[in-house]
Amino acid sequence: MKTLVRRKRRGIYPTEIKQIADIFEVCEITVSNWITAWYEQGVSSLFDDKRSGRPSIYSQEEASLLKSFVDEEPHQLKRAQSLIQNSTGKECSLGTVKRTIKKI
């Protein structure tokens, strides 16, 4: 009940929340949380925080080197994989080679 009173004071009614939820294909509670965060913390609360993940195997320089190996022989990814392994001493899968090239 308290939430409904706050929403009505702000001029946001459940039908509008439902419409927003339908547009973004999320639950109404998610939209309600967005609105609450907006009023409490401002626009910055709507941006995603930086997420942690597994660190990249190759540094930016190593990735550029890998890209140059692939550019020399585009159809020889296994050869590029072998060359980068010999020059850096780091092993990786062929899938990692492909993902690294796509990032650059």
Contacts in CASP RR format, 6 or more apart in sequence:
PFRMAT RR
TARGET T0000
AUTHOR 0000-0000-0000
METHOD contacts of the structure
MODEL  1
MKTLVRRKRRGIYPTEIKQIADIFEVCEITVSNWITAWYEQGVSSLFDDK
RSGRPSIYSQEEASLLKSFVDEEPHQLKRAQSLIQNSTGKECSLGTVKRT
IKKI
3 32 0 8 1.000
4 14 0 8 1.000
7 13 0 8 1.000
7 14 0 8 1.000
7 17 0 8 1.000
7 32 0 8 1.000
7 35 0 8 1.000
10 35 0 8 1.000
10 39 0 8 1.000
12 35 0 8 1.000
14 28 0 8 1.000
17 28 0 8 1.000
17 31 0 8 1.000
17 32 0 8 1.000
17 35 0 8 1.000
18 28 0 8 1.000
20 31 0 8 1.000
21 27 0 8 1.000
21 28 0 8 1.000
21 30 0 8 1.000
21 31 0 8 1.000
24 30 0 8 1.000
24 31 0 8 1.000
34 46 0 8 1.000
37 45 0 8 1.000
37 46 0 8 1.000
38 45 0 8 1.000
38 46 0 8 1.000
56 63 0 8 1.000
56 100 0 8 1.000
57 90 0 8 1.000
57 92 0 8 1.000
57 96 0 8 1.000
57 100 0 8 1.000
58 66 0 8 1.000
58 84 0 8 1.000
58 88 0 8 1.000
58 90 0 8 1.000
58 92 0 8 1.000
58 100 0 8 1.000
62 84 0 8 1.000
62 88 0 8 1.000
62 90 0 8 1.000
63 100 0 8 1.000
63 103 0 8 1.000
63 104 0 8 1.000
64 104 0 8 1.000
65 84 0 8 1.000
65 87 0 8 1.000
65 88 0 8 1.000
66 80 0 8 1.000
66 84 0 8 1.000
66 97 0 8 1.000
66 100 0 8 1.000
66 101 0 8 1.000
67 100 0 8 1.000
67 101 0 8 1.000
67 104 0 8 1.000
69 79 0 8 1.000
69 80 0 8 1.000
69 83 0 8 1.000
69 84 0 8 1.000
70 77 0 8 1.000
70 80 0 8 1.000
70 97 0 8 1.000
70 101 0 8 1.000
73 79 0 8 1.000
73 80 0 8 1.000
77 94 0 8 1.000
77 97 0 8 1.000
77 98 0 8 1.000
78 94 0 8 1.000
80 97 0 8 1.000
81 92 0 8 1.000
81 94 0 8 1.000
81 97 0 8 1.000
84 90 0 8 1.000
84 92 0 8 1.000
84 97 0 8 1.000
85 91 0 8 1.000
85 92 0 8 1.000
92 100 0 8 1.000
END
